[in-house]
Amino acid sequence: MDARKNKLSVDEALALVKAARRLYVAKGKKVLEFDMQKSPPPDEDLRKLITGPTGNVRAPILRRGNKVFVGFNEELLASKL
């Protein structure tokens, strides 16, 4: 979906992330990976990971099958998509 036309709320993004099996969060060159089935982070930590400094949902958020990617890292996307 086009984020400029359809804004995703933090609660909607949180639900999307919690429904995933794997979560990848890119912050610059750093990539965090979470197994959302075996050891999901607490909701408050997830909220911090998916929101930017303005409090809005970070972009892009991509869902591919049972994986969700938050933030942009070209190497991560090339290797995991």
Phi and psi in degrees as a GROMACS rama.xvg file:
@    title "Ramachandran Plot"
@    xaxis  label "Phi"
@    yaxis  label "Psi"
@TYPE xy
-83.5146  113.769  ASP-2
-66.1702  -21.4833  ALA-3
-73.0572  -27.2441  ARG-4
-97.045  -35.9245  LYS-5
-123.756  98.2001  ASN-6
-76.1759  133.041  LYS-7
-92.9301  125.436  LEU-8
-74.8518  163.497  SER-9
-61.3059  -40.0798  VAL-10
-65.1306  -39.1042  ASP-11
-66.3963  -41.6912  GLU-12
-65.8389  -39.1773  ALA-13
-62.2687  -43.0063  LEU-14
-62.9521  -40.6695  ALA-15
-61.6281  -45.5416  LEU-16
-66.2868  -42.1569  VAL-17
-68.1854  -23.5443  LYS-18
-82.1035  -10.9684  ALA-19
-78.2807  159.447  ALA-20
-87.8195  -40.7603  ARG-21
-125.729  140.058  ARG-22
-123.734  130.586  LEU-23
-120.06  126.223  TYR-24
-120.677  118.868  VAL-25
-100.64  127.74  ALA-26
-130.541  95.4844  LYS-27
66.7926  -128.481  GLY-28
-87.5601  -10.6244  LYS-29
-82.9228  134.953  LYS-30
-126.054  127.763  VAL-31
-105.794  137.788  LEU-32
-124.12  134.858  GLU-33
-129.275  137.951  PHE-34
-92.1624  103.078  ASP-35
-74.8503  -12.9802  MET-36
-86.8694  -43.0908  GLN-37
-90.6925  -39.8265  LYS-38
-148.672  69.5793  SER-39
-71.9638  143.463  PRO-40
-68.2944  159.227  PRO-41
-60.8102  154.3  PRO-42
-54.4501  -40.0819  ASP-43
-63.6038  -39.5714  GLU-44
-66.0984  -40.7126  ASP-45
-61.6865  -42.1228  LEU-46
-58.2757  -42.1093  ARG-47
-65.6705  -35.9525  LYS-48
-71.1135  -32.9389  LEU-49
-96.3588  -4.54482  ILE-50
-111.274  149.232  THR-51
-92.0821  -173.094  GLY-52
-64.4778  -22.4585  PRO-53
-84.3404  -8.93509  THR-54
92.3967  -4.73624  GLY-55
-85.8556  162.885  ASN-56
-65.3824  134.766  VAL-57
-68.8841  152.594  ARG-58
-125.372  151.617  ALA-59
-80.9324  159.954  PRO-60
-117.63  120.548  ILE-61
-118.865  139.419  LEU-62
-118.084  128.73  ARG-63
-134.3  104.322  ARG-64
63.3364  -121.48  GLY-65
-101  15.7149  ASN-66
-111.553  142.372  LYS-67
-125.303  135.405  VAL-68
-116.913  129.659  PHE-69
-119.683  128.454  VAL-70
87.0977  167.964  GLY-71
-110.836  127.338  PHE-72
-147.974  109.298  ASN-73
-58.1983  -41.8693  GLU-74
-64.7603  -41.8793  GLU-75
-61.2278  -49.7624  LEU-76
-63.8122  -39.0669  LEU-77
-64.9361  -35.115  ALA-78
-86.7063  -26.6037  SER-79
-107.337  -17.1342  LYS-80
